Amino acid sequence: MAQLGTRLLKLEIDAVERSAEVSNARITSGESDSDFLTFADFTAAQDAVAATLWDLIWTGAGDEVDGTFIPYGNAVPSATQPHYEFTAVVSEPNGDLLGGEANTSVTARFTIDCEWKLTGKPTKLIA
């Protein structure tokens, strides 16, 4: 069995790989009156350049996007290394959206923590 490794995870939003922009990503579930309520939770770098994930949040809050969660980092899903497709509603973070605390580090970056509600349970792809 191939166990999930933290360095392999890939995240695609609207068919664009966002892995380099995301330092933490997970699919979570929560209490709901319906059968299943899920969220895409992630931490992303702040980057105000057009076409970045941060820019998608800034300009597209409320829009639906398609995503693929690829926990094994593989290009093609299989029975032993599946992918998970989902549709999510883009939302702004509950907290910092732009900027943060000053830091003397030359490598530190401002980030945002987001939680996007999924429109349903992700679909497991095996082929």
Secondary structure, DSSP 4 states (H G I P E B T S, - for coil): -----TTT-EEEETTEE-GGGEEEEEEEEE--SSS-EEEEEEEEE---STTSHHHHHHHHTT-EEEEEEETT--SS--SSS-EEEEEEE----SS-SS-------SS---EEEEEEEESSPPEEE--
